[in-house]
């Protein structure tokens, strides 16, 4: 497989599976998972300020940067809740990538690094 878009979608599936496996092994609340799985989409509110600001804010919430920092804080601080939030966040990103929802370009919400949403 040499198609980078397909590889990134597969990578998203692996991220989702790994986050679910770690969440299960961590013994965290599945109710918390259901409540928070869509929370990273609140970063879409950046689009209220236009497509450039929207893409920047959305991308910040849909890269591994913030959940990675949250996860590290949870591990170092010994907080199971904080670690759970990070794993849920990683799972959300994995689902998005698996489904083809990539990072946004400042031109329009539909323009992503995995292609234009709606033209698959």
C-alpha positions as CSV (number, residue, x, y, z in Angstrom):
1,X,0.0,0.0,0.0
2,X,1.6,3.2,-1.1
3,X,-1.3,5.7,-1.1
4,X,-0.6,8.1,1.7
5,X,-4.2,9.0,2.3
6,X,-5.2,5.3,2.8
7,X,-2.2,4.9,5.1
8,X,-3.3,7.8,7.2
9,X,-6.8,6.5,7.4
10,X,-5.5,3.1,8.4
11,X,-3.3,4.8,11.0
12,X,-6.4,6.5,12.3
13,X,-8.0,3.0,12.8
14,X,-5.0,1.8,14.7
15,X,-5.0,4.9,16.9
16,X,-8.7,4.3,17.6
17,X,-8.1,0.6,18.4
18,X,-5.1,1.3,20.6
19,X,-6.9,4.0,22.5
20,X,-9.9,1.7,23.1
21,X,-7.6,-1.1,24.2
22,X,-5.7,1.2,26.7
23,X,-9.0,2.7,27.9
24,X,-10.4,-0.8,28.6
25,X,-7.1,-1.9,30.3
26,X,-7.1,1.3,32.3
27,X,-10.6,0.4,33.7
28,X,-12.1,3.8,33.1
29,X,-15.8,4.6,32.9
30,X,-17.5,3.8,29.6
31,X,-20.1,6.4,30.5
32,X,-17.4,9.0,30.6
33,X,-16.2,7.8,27.2
34,X,-19.7,8.2,25.7
35,X,-20.1,11.7,27.2
36,X,-16.7,13.0,26.0
37,X,-16.1,11.2,22.7
38,X,-17.4,14.2,20.7
39,X,-16.0,16.9,23.0
40,X,-13.0,17.6,20.7
41,X,-15.4,18.8,18.1
42,X,-16.0,21.9,20.3
43,X,-12.8,23.1,18.6
44,X,-15.0,23.7,15.5
45,X,-16.3,26.8,17.3
46,X,-13.2,28.5,16.0
47,X,-15.0,28.8,12.7
48,X,-17.2,31.4,14.3
49,X,-14.2,33.7,13.7
50,X,-13.8,32.6,10.0
51,X,-12.1,29.9,8.1
52,X,-8.5,30.8,8.9
53,X,-9.1,31.0,12.7
54,X,-11.4,28.0,12.5
55,X,-8.8,25.8,10.8
56,X,-6.1,26.8,13.3
57,X,-8.3,26.1,16.3
58,X,-9.8,23.0,14.9
59,X,-6.4,21.6,14.0
60,X,-5.0,22.4,17.4
61,X,-7.8,20.1,18.9
62,X,-7.3,17.4,16.3
63,X,-3.6,16.7,16.4
64,X,-1.9,14.5,18.9
65,X,-0.3,17.6,20.6
66,X,-2.9,18.5,23.2
67,X,-4.1,15.0,24.1
68,X,-0.4,14.0,24.3
69,X,0.2,16.7,26.9
70,X,-3.0,15.9,28.8
71,X,-2.0,12.2,28.8
72,X,1.5,13.0,30.1
73,X,0.1,15.2,32.8
74,X,-2.3,12.3,33.8
75,X,0.5,9.8,33.9
76,X,3.0,12.1,35.8
77,X,0.3,13.4,38.1
78,X,-1.2,10.0,38.8
79,X,-4.7,11.2,37.7
80,X,-6.8,8.4,36.2
81,X,-9.4,11.0,35.1
82,X,-6.9,13.1,33.2
83,X,-5.5,10.0,31.5
84,X,-9.0,8.9,30.6
85,X,-9.7,12.2,29.0
86,X,-6.5,11.9,26.9
87,X,-7.4,8.4,25.8
88,X,-10.9,9.5,24.8
89,X,-9.4,12.4,22.8
90,X,-6.9,10.1,21.0
91,X,-9.9,7.8,20.2
92,X,-11.8,10.8,18.7
93,X,-8.9,11.7,16.5
94,X,-8.5,8.1,15.4
95,X,-12.2,7.9,14.4
96,X,-11.9,11.2,12.4
97,X,-8.8,10.0,10.5
98,X,-10.4,6.6,9.8
99,X,-13.4,8.2,8.4
100,X,-11.3,10.6,6.3
101,X,-11.8,13.8,8.3
102,X,-8.4,15.3,8.2
103,X,-6.8,18.5,9.4
104,X,-8.3,21.6,7.9
105,X,-6.9,24.1,5.4
106,X,-7.8,27.7,5.9
107,X,-9.8,27.8,2.7
108,X,-12.9,26.0,3.9
109,X,-14.0,23.5,6.5
110,X,-14.4,20.8,3.8
111,X,-10.7,21.2,2.6
112,X,-8.6,18.7,4.6
113,X,-5.2,17.1,4.3
114,X,-7.0,13.8,3.4
115,X,-9.0,15.4,0.6
116,X,-12.2,17.5,0.3
117,X,-15.0,16.2,2.5
118,X,-17.9,15.1,0.3
119,X,-15.8,14.0,-2.7
120,X,-14.8,10.5,-1.8
